[in-house]
Amino acid sequence: MIAKPRTEPVPVVPGRMSAPRSHHFRGSLGRFATGVAIVTFDGVTKRRGITVNSFTSVSMDPPLVLVSIARAAKAHDELAGRPFSVNILGAEQRQLAMHFAGRPGPEPLWVEGETAPRLSNVLAYFECKPWAAYDGGDHTLYIGEVVDFNYRNGDALAFANGTFTTIPESQLGMEDLL
Ligand SMILES: Cc1cc2nc3c(=O)[nH]c(=O)nc-3n(C[C@H](O)[C@H](O)[C@H](O)COP(=O)(O)O)c2cc1C
């Protein structure tokens, strides 16, 4: 049996969204579970970081990754043309996610990095050289060429339905399937 949708589909009307529709759009997007990452880089006067869940892999050869950064974010303009790191967070790193999402806590431990600064003890990291930037409406899509990366074992931090959750480390290696 096919499950009935909980709400009526909302017709797509081009143009500016009303507040309720934009809320509904966010809610719909939020049903897509993601990991949580922090983009870090050397800004003009200081090291900067911004929490994102818009991280995605783009290409294996050359190795490219993408993050989508809001034009309204302080990090937006400074990130243009600069090397950056993408730090993938582990289950125990919610505080770090909040720290770089406008709720500062204790100063995190930084690592110098070969190309860009990154954060200590994250689940995985990708140091990137700037590759391209594309207009993405009220966001900019920043693509980086990965020049260094690594990972450790551990549970992952995830974000779904507007809240943090965790994904246990797989007991079975799926890497060979991908
Ligand atoms: C789980 C989570 C995911 C987020 N994902 C993004 C994202 O992909 N892109 C973005 O621009 N902001 C994202 N944000 C919001 C920014 O982290 C937040 O607006 C940030 O504090 C803005 O930085 P600013 O203080 O430099 O303006 C996310 C926040 C959270 C908590």
The ligand as an SDF file (V2000), in Angstrom:
LIG
                    3D

 31 33  0  0  0  0  0  0  0  0999 V2000
   23.2600   22.2650   11.1250 C   0  0  0  0  0  0  0  0  0  0  0  0
   23.4760   23.5990   10.4460 C   0  0  0  0  0  0  0  0  0  0  0  0
   23.6870   23.6380    9.0800 C   0  0  0  0  0  0  0  0  0  0  0  0
   23.9030   24.8470    8.4190 C   0  0  0  0  0  0  0  0  0  0  0  0
   24.1590   24.8300    7.0780 N   0  0  0  0  0  0  0  0  0  0  0  0
   24.4640   25.9910    6.4390 C   0  0  0  0  0  0  0  0  0  0  0  0
   24.8540   25.9740    5.0680 C   0  0  0  0  0  0  0  0  0  0  0  0
   24.9300   24.9340    4.4200 O   0  0  0  0  0  0  0  0  0  0  0  0
   25.1740   27.1660    4.4960 N   0  0  0  0  0  0  0  0  0  0  0  0
   25.1180   28.3610    5.1880 C   0  0  0  0  0  0  0  0  0  0  0  0
   25.4180   29.4040    4.6110 O   0  0  0  0  0  0  0  0  0  0  0  0
   24.7460   28.3920    6.4920 N   0  0  0  0  0  0  0  0  0  0  0  0
   24.4330   27.2430    7.1380 C   0  0  0  0  0  0  0  0  0  0  0  0
   24.0890   27.2530    8.4600 N   0  0  0  0  0  0  0  0  0  0  0  0
   23.9590   28.5300    9.1420 C   0  0  0  0  0  0  0  0  0  0  0  0
   25.3000   29.1290    9.5300 C   0  0  0  0  0  0  0  0  0  0  0  0
   26.1180   28.2060   10.2430 O   0  0  0  0  0  0  0  0  0  0  0  0
   25.0560   30.3590   10.4150 C   0  0  0  0  0  0  0  0  0  0  0  0
   24.1480   31.1920    9.7780 O   0  0  0  0  0  0  0  0  0  0  0  0
   26.3140   31.0930   10.6890 C   0  0  0  0  0  0  0  0  0  0  0  0
   26.3140   31.4480   12.0290 O   0  0  0  0  0  0  0  0  0  0  0  0
   26.4150   32.3780    9.9130 C   0  0  0  0  0  0  0  0  0  0  0  0
   27.7090   32.8420   10.0880 O   0  0  0  0  0  0  0  0  0  0  0  0
   28.0680   34.3620   10.3260 P   0  0  0  0  0  0  0  0  0  0  0  0
   27.9050   34.5940   11.8120 O   0  0  0  0  0  0  0  0  0  0  0  0
   29.4660   34.3970    9.8320 O   0  0  0  0  0  0  0  0  0  0  0  0
   27.1330   35.2030    9.5260 O   0  0  0  0  0  0  0  0  0  0  0  0
   23.8710   26.0570    9.1460 C   0  0  0  0  0  0  0  0  0  0  0  0
   23.6660   26.0320   10.5330 C   0  0  0  0  0  0  0  0  0  0  0  0
   23.4670   24.8040   11.1770 C   0  0  0  0  0  0  0  0  0  0  0  0
   23.2790   24.7880   12.6800 C   0  0  0  0  0  0  0  0  0  0  0  0
  1  2  1  0
  2  3  1  0
  2 30  2  0
  3  4  2  0
  4  5  1  0
  4 28  1  0
  5  6  2  0
  6  7  1  0
  6 13  1  0
  7  8  2  0
  7  9  1  0
  9 10  1  0
 10 11  2  0
 10 12  1  0
 12 13  2  0
 13 14  1  0
 14 15  1  0
 14 28  1  0
 15 16  1  0
 16 17  1  0
 16 18  1  0
 18 19  1  0
 18 20  1  0
 20 21  1  0
 20 22  1  0
 22 23  1  0
 23 24  1  0
 24 25  2  0
 24 26  1  0
 24 27  1  0
 28 29  2  0
 29 30  1  0
 30 31  1  0
M  END
$$$$
